[in-house]
């Protein structure tokens, strides 16, 4: 049985079992049920892991840990698995946001991760990333993604037995675990991309790219009529 090797610490962050004090002094909780955990990292024979303080096993603990850790890895690496012309080619991202609600063309979608890539000096494209651990992307959500015309992928980690961050990273960037859900950009969505990304270029991407200035990009709020015609919103 796979063990829980990452738990949630007092700061709400995933932490590896070897990076906390042994026993209940770790002050961690289960990623799934949030019961207090005990760190078992003092032995030399058995694999180090977290256990529930009650002694019971959480059915969803490991799977939830894997899902949360995968999102953390992808947002840290900023690399999007992708297949272009039948060739596996990870794409660098300038920004990634976890579990943000998007309303595009009156369609509400909450992907596991929204990644933004730069396609031209003034244009940035969103890609939705879904992580499959216990449930595949359902047909309703896939239909919404295609209707909005947003590129999207699914990373299949359902068979992964990873116990460390390094092991899970190998599974995430294994081409065999990648499925392209949608590779087509909707025609109605292209004007929205242009408007949204002018705003991102001036307000958000300076800290990431280091070469964007407000003088190089016009704000969509002042004179861009497309912004009035197309609606985009996201929860913060």
C-alpha positions in Angstrom: 0.0 0.0 0.0 1.3 3.5 -0.9 2.2 5.6 2.1 1.5 9.3 2.7 4.9 10.9 2.5 3.7 14.5 2.3 1.3 16.2 4.7 0.0 19.7 5.3 1.9 21.8 7.8 0.8 24.7 10.0 1.3 27.1 7.1 -1.0 25.1 4.8 2.0 23.8 2.8 2.9 20.3 1.6 6.0 19.1 3.5 8.0 15.9 3.2 8.1 13.5 6.1 11.9 13.8 6.6 11.6 17.6 7.0 9.6 17.6 10.2 10.3 16.3 13.7 9.5 12.7 14.4 6.2 11.9 16.1 3.2 14.2 16.8 5.5 17.2 17.1 5.3 17.6 13.3 2.1 19.5 13.7 0.8 18.2 10.3 -2.6 17.1 9.1 -3.8 14.7 6.4 -4.1 16.2 2.9 -7.5 14.6 2.5 -9.4 14.3 5.8 -7.3 16.9 7.8 -6.8 14.6 10.8 -3.7 15.1 12.8 -0.7 13.1 11.6 2.3 11.4 13.2 5.6 11.5 11.4 7.4 8.2 11.4 10.9 9.2 10.1 13.2 7.6 12.7 13.4 4.1 11.4 16.0 2.5 9.1 14.0 -0.5 7.9 10.5 0.7 7.1 9.9 3.6 4.6 9.4 6.9 6.3 5.8 8.1 6.2 3.0 9.9 7.9 0.3 8.1 9.8 -3.0 9.2 11.2 -2.9 9.9 14.9 -6.0 7.7 15.4 -4.3 4.8 13.8 -6.9 4.5 11.0 -6.0 4.7 7.4 -7.4 7.4 5.2 -8.8 6.0 1.9 -8.1 9.2 -0.1 -5.0 10.4 1.7 -2.4 9.2 -0.8 -4.3 10.1 -3.9 -5.1 13.6 -2.6 -1.4 14.0 -1.6 -0.4 13.0 -5.2 -2.8 15.5 -6.7 -1.7 18.4 -4.6 2.0 17.6 -5.1 1.5 17.3 -8.9 0.0 20.8 -9.0 2.9 22.1 -6.9 5.5 20.5 -9.1 4.0 21.9 -12.3 3.6 25.4 -11.0 7.2 25.4 -9.7 8.8 24.0 -12.9 6.5 26.1 -15.2 6.8 23.5 -17.8 3.7 22.3 -19.7 3.9 18.8 -21.2 2.9 19.0 -24.9 3.1 17.1 -28.1 3.7 19.1 -31.3 3.8 17.4 -34.7 4.0 14.0 -33.0 7.0 15.1 -30.9 7.0 15.4 -27.1 8.0 19.0 -26.4 7.4 20.6 -22.9 6.5 24.3 -23.2 7.8 26.9 -20.8 5.1 29.0 -19.1 5.4 32.6 -17.9 2.8 32.2 -15.3 0.7 29.5 -13.7 -2.4 29.8 -11.5 -4.0 26.9 -9.6 -7.8 26.3 -9.5 -9.0 29.6 -10.8 -12.5 30.0 -12.1 -12.7 31.5 -15.6 -15.7 32.9 -17.3 -15.1 32.9 -21.1 -17.9 33.3 -23.6 -20.3 32.9 -20.6 -18.8 29.5 -19.9 -17.4 28.9 -16.3 -14.5 26.5 -16.1 -12.2 25.7 -13.2 -9.1 23.8 -14.4 -6.5 22.4 -12.0 -4.0 24.8 -13.4 -4.1 27.6 -15.9 -0.8 28.2 -17.6 0.1 31.2 -19.8 2.6 31.0 -22.6 4.0 33.7 -24.8 3.3 33.3 -28.5 4.4 36.7 -29.7 5.8 39.8 -28.0 2.3 41.1 -27.4 0.3 37.9 -27.2 0.0 35.3 -24.4 -2.1 32.2 -24.7 -3.8 30.2 -21.8 -3.5 26.4 -21.6 -5.6 24.4 -19.2 -3.9 21.6 -17.3 -6.0 18.8 -15.8 -4.4 16.2 -13.4 -6.0 12.8 -13.5 -5.5 10.9 -10.3 -8.9 9.3 -9.5 -11.2 10.9 -12.0 -10.7 11.6 -15.7 -11.8 14.9 -17.2 -15.6 14.4 -17.7 -17.3 14.9 -21.0 -19.2 18.0 -19.8 -16.0 19.8 -18.8 -14.3 18.7 -22.0 -17.2 20.0 -24.0 -16.9 23.4 -22.2 -13.1 23.6 -22.9 -13.6 22.8 -26.6 -16.5 25.3 -26.8 -14.3 28.0 -25.3 -11.5 27.1 -27.8 -8.8 26.8 -25.1 -5.9 24.4 -25.5 -5.9 21.8 -22.7 -4.1 18.7 -21.6 -4.6 15.9 -19.1 -1.8 14.3 -17.1 -2.6 10.7 -16.1 -1.2 9.9 -12.7 -3.7 7.2 -11.8 -1.1 4.5 -12.0 1.7 6.4 -10.4 3.2 4.9 -7.2 5.5 7.9 -6.5 6.5 8.5 -3.0 8.9 11.4 -3.5 8.7 14.7 -5.4 11.4 13.5 -7.8 9.5 10.3 -8.6 6.2 12.1 -9.2 8.0 14.7 -11.5 9.2 11.8 -13.7 5.7 10.5 -14.0 4.3 14.0 -14.8 6.8 14.6 -17.6 6.5 11.0 -19.0 5.0 11.4 -22.5 3.0 8.2 -22.0 1.0 9.9 -19.3 0.1 12.9 -21.5 -3.3 13.3 -23.3 -4.1 16.3 -25.4 -7.7 17.2 -24.6 -7.9 20.2 -27.0 -5.3 21.7 -29.4 -7.5 24.1 -31.2 -7.8 27.8 -30.4 -11.4 29.0 -30.9 -11.8 31.9 -33.3 -14.1 33.7 -30.9 -11.6 33.4 -28.2 -8.6 35.0 -30.1 -9.8 38.6 -29.6 -10.1 38.0 -25.9 -6.6 36.6 -25.7 -5.2 39.7 -27.3 -7.1 42.0 -24.8 -6.4 39.9 -21.7 -2.7 39.6 -22.5 -2.2 43.3 -23.1 -3.3 43.7 -19.6 -1.2 40.9 -18.3 1.8 42.2 -20.1 1.6 45.6 -18.4 0.4 44.5 -14.9 1.6 41.0 -14.2 4.3 39.7 -16.4 7.0 42.4 -15.6 8.1 40.5 -12.6 8.4 37.2 -14.6 9.9 38.3 -17.9 11.8 41.3 -16.7 11.7 43.0 -20.1 8.1 44.3 -20.3 7.3 47.9 -19.5 4.1 49.8 -19.3 5.3 52.1 -22.1 5.5 49.1 -24.6 1.9 48.0 -24.1 -1.4 49.9 -24.2 -3.9 49.3 -21.4 -7.1 47.6 -22.6 -9.1 49.8 -20.2 -8.5 53.0 -22.0 -9.1 52.6 -25.7 -9.5 49.0 -26.7 -13.1 48.4 -27.8 -12.7 44.6 -27.8 -12.5 44.7 -24.0 -16.1 46.1 -23.9 -17.3 43.4 -26.2 -15.8 40.4 -24.6 -16.1 39.5 -20.9 -13.4 37.7 -18.9 -13.4 37.3 -15.1 -11.6 35.1 -12.6 -11.8 34.8 -8.8 -8.8 35.8 -6.9 
